[in-house]
Amino acid sequence: MTETSTKKKVVFGGFVITFIGAIFFSTKAIFVKLAFANTHTDAVTILALRMLFSLPFYIAIGLFASNRKSNVYFTRRQWIYILLLGLTGYYVSSLCDFIGLQYISAGLERLILFIYPTLAVVLNAMIFRQRINKYQKLAMVLTYLGIAIAFWGEMKIDSSNPQFYLGSFFCFLCAITFAIYLVGSGRMIAETGATKFTSYAMIAAAGGVFLHYFVTGRTVHHMDDNLLWYGVALAILATVIPSFFMSAGIKKIGSSNAAIISSIGPVSTILQAHFILGEKITIAQITGTILVIIGVLLIGWRSRENVSEAQKVIN
């Protein structure tokens, strides 16, 4: 097997891993909406449960990665960046997201959140001078247009909701903070490794969530079994598994490509919200999701430019 074909397989594997991670991440909104509907919980409590049940996995995996012979110790600068990125991407971002989900539909939440792929690509270009190739540009146009059309359809359905714009605003803040995390993690993962970075970033985020939980006056109290199971599902299916898949995908193909591929998330969430939560699907949503799918397929082509960019990350 030639070196070129090996690298192309690595790139293809990165696309697949990122795609699967995005699907798992898309279940988060469904579990949160079900928890809000079926229990008397709030955004901070369900977020704390998510982190509580996922934390042991990250601690165990982080310790395992740190004890390997190939382990590279973090520098002080790396520790600071990991702490800041963890708090930004999985504490502040998740908190804004969960608050937003209290007021708007799961489908709309996912559509607003997926402004972040374009934000991540632009941030990479502005901060790191990373060239946006023609496939990424076209994919950005298609996915953003698709999200905009679907968002317009959602507004027609839910605009009478008095908290509609508040929920949308919090989800927009989530998109901004997650884009910052995605861009920063793309650089840090290249230095520290995907597994170790993800573990410690999530541990930092969990610390921020727990501190918020207790500082805001909440105390540990009896929780019904349904709420606990929602916490477990959020932790494992919507947090632990996809976070490692996404980090591995970023390592293989770069954060810009990973951001655009993961725009399949709105499609997955809208379909799940329709069949599980009973949310309506409009013609505007259908049109928008088709454009998003085309954009995802376009960026997934193994063009020379995509392979070239991924090789820089691999090397």
ROVEXVEX-780268 format. One line per 10 residues: number of its first residue (from 1); for each residue x, y, z of C-alpha. Coordinates in nm, 4 decimals, decimal comma, padded with zeros to 6 digits. Layout:
<pts>
NUM = X Y Z | ...
</pts>
This chain:
<pts>
1 = 00,0000 00,0000 00,0000 | 00,1447 00,3383 -00,1020 | 00,1936 00,6275 00,1355 | -00,0597 00,8360 -00,0593 | -00,3335 00,5730 -00,0394 | -00,2645 00,5271 00,3324 | -00,3052 00,8983 00,3934 | -00,6240 00,9046 00,1873 | -00,7658 00,6258 00,4051 | -00,6758 00,8264 00,7141
11 = -00,8612 01,1257 00,5702 | -01,1659 00,9157 00,4823 | -01,1619 00,7670 00,8311 | -01,1572 01,1193 00,9727 | -01,4679 01,2107 00,7738 | -01,6514 00,8988 00,8968 | -01,5518 00,9482 01,2618 | -01,6560 01,3123 01,2567 | -01,9879 01,2264 01,0915 | -02,0721 00,9634 01,3562
21 = -01,9701 01,2005 01,6355 | -02,2029 01,4676 01,4986 | -02,4958 01,2222 01,4940 | -02,4376 01,1268 01,8567 | -02,4050 01,4928 01,9561 | -02,7393 01,5631 01,7885 | -02,9194 01,3422 02,0439 | -02,8354 01,5903 02,3199 | -03,1213 01,8292 02,2466 | -03,3699 01,5411 02,2383
31 = -03,2668 01,4111 02,5813 | -03,2709 01,7625 02,7291 | -03,6186 01,8415 02,5918 | -03,7480 01,5075 02,7230 | -03,5988 01,5833 03,0643 | -03,7639 01,9270 03,0728 | -04,0991 01,7797 02,9653 | -04,1043 01,4761 03,1947 | -03,9300 01,6028 03,5095 | -03,9237 01,9192 03,7177
41 = -03,5651 02,0068 03,6356 | -03,3820 02,3167 03,5158 | -03,0905 02,3802 03,2814 | -02,8184 02,3921 03,5482 | -02,9343 02,0715 03,7202 | -02,9541 01,8623 03,4037 | -02,6163 01,9993 03,2926 | -02,4659 01,9078 03,6302 | -02,6034 01,5534 03,5973 | -02,4592 01,5273 03,2485
51 = -02,1156 01,6178 03,3805 | -02,1487 01,4060 03,6960 | -02,2057 01,0840 03,5019 | -01,9519 01,1611 03,2306 | -01,6722 01,2752 03,4628 | -01,5567 00,9250 03,5730 | -01,4992 00,8280 03,2082 | -01,2868 01,1348 03,1426 | -01,0852 01,0920 03,4614 | -01,0159 00,7250 03,3844
61 = -00,9259 00,7882 03,0209 | -00,7169 01,0928 03,1117 | -00,5169 00,8952 03,3687 | -00,4692 00,6102 03,1226 | -00,3399 00,8489 02,8564 | -00,1097 01,0191 03,1076 | 00,0445 00,6874 03,2182 | 00,1377 00,5703 02,8692 | 00,5066 00,5577 02,7759 | 00,4410 00,8001 02,4937
71 = 00,2869 01,0534 02,7332 | 00,4040 01,4110 02,6871 | 00,3642 01,6339 02,9922 | 00,1639 01,9519 02,9478 | 00,3432 02,2823 02,9733 | 00,2008 02,5630 03,1850 | 00,0778 02,7333 02,8681 | -00,0983 02,4152 02,7554 | -00,2651 02,3695 03,0950 | -00,3997 02,7257 03,0765
81 = -00,5344 02,6763 02,7232 | -00,6930 02,3423 02,8116 | -00,8621 02,4968 03,1148 | -00,9924 02,7956 02,9165 | -01,1045 02,5870 02,6188 | -01,2791 02,3336 02,8423 | -01,4666 02,6061 03,0291 | -01,5564 02,7818 02,7032 | -01,6589 02,4817 02,4950 | -01,8319 02,2550 02,7453
91 = -01,9318 02,4784 03,0353 | -02,0295 02,8214 02,8979 | -02,1398 02,6812 02,5627 | -02,3433 02,3959 02,7138 | -02,5009 02,6221 02,9740 | -02,6184 02,8690 02,7073 | -02,7454 02,5786 02,4996 | -02,9446 02,4196 02,7819 | -03,0958 02,7551 02,8816 | -03,1972 02,8158 02,5211
101 = -03,3608 02,4735 02,4996 | -03,5995 02,5734 02,7770 | -03,7611 02,8263 02,5415 | -03,7305 02,6993 02,1827 | -03,7714 02,3711 01,9945 | -03,4944 02,1155 01,9552 | -03,4969 02,1652 01,5791 | -03,4529 02,5421 01,6043 | -03,1825 02,5069 01,8683 | -02,9784 02,2821 01,6434
111 = -03,0213 02,5132 01,3451 | -02,8965 02,8165 01,5374 | -02,6129 02,6195 01,6914 | -02,4923 02,5141 01,3506 | -02,3931 02,8643 01,2586 | -02,0691 02,7610 01,4311 | -01,9142 02,5760 01,1319 | -01,8958 02,8992 00,9339 | -01,7699 03,0852 01,2412 | -01,4966 02,8252 01,2950
121 = -01,3784 02,8372 00,9346 | -01,3694 03,2183 00,9408 | -01,1855 03,2229 01,2750 | -00,9268 02,9805 01,1399 | -00,8750 03,2052 00,8399 | -00,8533 03,5250 01,0466 | -00,6387 03,4013 01,3348 | -00,4261 03,1277 01,1807 | -00,4284 03,2444 00,8176 | -00,5684 02,9062 00,7139
131 = -00,6738 02,9233 00,3508 | -01,0390 02,8532 00,2755 | -01,0380 02,6323 -00,0346 | -01,3073 02,6403 -00,3025 | -01,4817 02,3278 -00,1730 | -01,5080 02,4734 00,1761 | -01,6414 02,8023 00,0365 | -01,9119 02,6292 -00,1649 | -01,9980 02,3979 00,1239 | -02,0239 02,6985 00,3573
141 = -02,2617 02,8769 00,1208 | -02,4837 02,5712 00,0827 | -02,4962 02,4782 00,4506 | -02,5497 02,8362 00,5672 | -02,8226 02,8939 00,3096 | -02,9884 02,5689 00,4116 | -02,9779 02,6590 00,7804 | -03,1155 03,0074 00,7062 | -03,4109 02,8709 00,5079 | -03,4940 02,6139 00,7750
151 = -03,4587 02,8788 01,0471 | -03,7093 03,0994 00,8630 | -03,9539 02,8077 00,8591 | -03,9129 02,7569 01,2334 | -03,9744 03,1265 01,3005 | -04,3135 03,1055 01,1291 | -04,4125 02,8184 01,3574 | -04,2790 02,9399 01,6903 | -04,2695 03,3209 01,6659 | -04,5692 03,3570 01,9002
161 = -04,3570 03,2157 02,1834 | -04,2766 03,5150 02,4140 | -03,9357 03,3643 02,4972 | -03,8539 03,2824 02,1339 | -03,5875 03,5482 02,0864 | -03,4364 03,4970 02,4325 | -03,3923 03,1262 02,3660 | -03,2540 03,1978 02,0203 | -03,0055 03,4468 02,1675 | -02,8703 03,1949 02,4189
171 = -02,8298 02,9347 02,1460 | -02,6445 03,1903 01,9334 | -02,4048 03,2508 02,2244 | -02,3587 02,8747 02,2369 | -02,2615 02,8735 01,8686 | -02,0012 03,1467 01,9198 | -01,8373 02,9847 02,2215 | -01,8340 02,6397 02,0631 | -01,6709 02,7795 01,7478 | -01,3966 02,9289 01,9660
181 = -01,3498 02,5908 02,1336 | -01,3373 02,4077 01,8011 | -01,0733 02,6382 01,6553 | -00,8611 02,6348 01,9706 | -00,8872 02,2603 02,0139 | -00,7703 02,2036 01,6574 | -00,4353 02,3562 01,7488 | -00,4071 02,2060 02,0964 | -00,4925 01,8528 01,9839 | -00,2028 01,8640 01,7379
191 = 00,0278 01,9366 02,0336 | -00,1187 01,7208 02,3102 | -00,3111 01,4401 02,1384 | -00,6876 01,4031 02,1044 | -00,7562 01,1664 02,3949 | -00,5594 01,3481 02,6602 | -00,6783 01,6928 02,5531 | -01,0447 01,5927 02,5475 | -01,0273 01,4252 02,8884 | -00,8729 01,7181 03,0706
201 = -01,0823 01,9791 02,8885 | -01,3974 01,7965 02,9981 | -01,2686 01,7635 03,3551 | -01,2144 02,1418 03,3605 | -01,5651 02,1971 03,2248 | -01,7152 01,9661 03,4864 | -01,5445 02,1681 03,7589 | -01,7001 02,4860 03,6216 | -02,0465 02,3286 03,6075 | -02,0297 02,1911 03,9638
211 = -01,9074 02,5242 04,0981 | -02,1949 02,7011 03,9220 | -02,4414 02,4475 04,0606 | -02,3463 02,5088 04,4230 | -02,2714 02,8828 04,3996 | -02,6230 02,9466 04,2660 | -02,7680 02,7961 04,5834 | -02,8646 02,4539 04,4559 | -02,8158 02,1562 04,6840 | -02,8047 01,7850 04,6203
221 = -03,1521 01,6447 04,6766 | -03,3549 01,3403 04,5891 | -03,3959 01,2990 04,2162 | -03,6410 01,0641 04,0517 | -03,5158 00,7751 03,8428 | -03,6281 00,9331 03,5139 | -03,4096 01,2391 03,5672 | -03,1111 01,0222 03,6586 | -03,1529 00,8125 03,3446 | -03,1693 01,1256 03,1318
231 = -02,8442 01,2331 03,2955 | -02,6830 00,8977 03,2146 | -02,7997 00,9096 02,8509 | -02,6725 01,2651 02,8110 | -02,3393 01,1714 02,9652 | -02,2619 00,8600 02,7629 | -02,4497 00,8870 02,4324 | -02,4461 01,2630 02,3861 | -02,1182 01,3593 02,5569 | -01,8495 01,0938 02,6144
241 = -01,8757 00,9014 02,2863 | -01,9150 01,1990 02,0492 | -01,6537 01,4173 02,2214 | -01,3797 01,1608 02,1551 | -01,5055 01,0931 01,8039 | -01,5007 01,4643 01,7217 | -01,1531 01,5159 01,8682 | -01,0184 01,2206 01,6715 | -01,1822 01,3574 01,3572 | -01,0267 01,7000 01,4109
251 = -00,6839 01,5395 01,4456 | -00,7236 01,3574 01,1134 | -00,8839 01,6212 00,8909 | -00,8518 01,9584 01,0655 | -01,1035 02,1707 01,2555 | -01,2456 02,3523 00,9512 | -01,3418 02,0316 00,7719 | -01,4693 01,8792 01,0969 | -01,6887 02,1838 01,1594 | -01,8505 02,1661 00,8178
261 = -01,9017 01,7884 00,8194 | -02,0701 01,8075 01,1584 | -02,3366 02,0344 01,0072 | -02,5270 01,7102 00,9452 | -02,6346 01,7583 01,3078 | -02,9386 01,9785 01,2343 | -03,0724 01,7183 00,9929 | -03,0428 01,4459 01,2535 | -03,1948 01,6573 01,5308 | -03,4910 01,7741 01,3212
271 = -03,5783 01,4166 01,2290 | -03,5444 01,2943 01,5873 | -03,7459 01,5905 01,7166 | -04,0252 01,5079 01,4719 | -04,0495 01,1370 01,5514 | -03,9712 01,1523 01,9243 | -04,0926 01,4947 02,0379 | -04,3674 01,5468 01,7803 | -04,2210 01,8704 01,6429 | -04,3481 01,9731 01,2993
281 = -04,1374 01,9500 00,9850 | -04,2056 02,2251 00,7300 | -04,1224 02,2585 00,3620 | -03,8667 02,5232 00,4580 | -03,6994 02,2740 00,6910 | -03,6938 02,0077 00,4220 | -03,5416 02,2484 00,1704 | -03,2844 02,3661 00,4213 | -03,1841 02,0176 00,5306 | -03,1357 01,9062 00,1696
291 = -02,8930 02,1943 00,1148 | -02,7094 02,1033 00,4353 | -02,6741 01,7423 00,3207 | -02,5368 01,8555 -00,0165 | -02,2851 02,0755 00,1626 | -02,1758 01,7877 00,3876 | -02,1338 01,5531 00,0909 | -01,9395 01,8174 -00,0990 | -01,6886 01,8743 00,1793 | -01,6518 01,4967 00,2153
301 = -01,5137 01,4523 -00,1364 | -01,1567 01,3335 -00,1281 | -01,0310 01,6160 -00,3388 | -00,6625 01,6922 -00,3632 | -00,7069 02,0062 -00,1578 | -00,8792 01,8189 00,1268 | -00,6126 01,5492 00,1296 | -00,3401 01,8123 00,1220 | -00,4851 01,9973 00,4203 | -00,5286 01,6781 00,6197
311 = -00,1729 01,5686 00,5435 | -00,0448 01,8845 00,7091 | -00,2264 01,7831 01,0264 | -00,1102 01,4208 01,0012 | 00,2523 01,5196 00,9419
</pts>
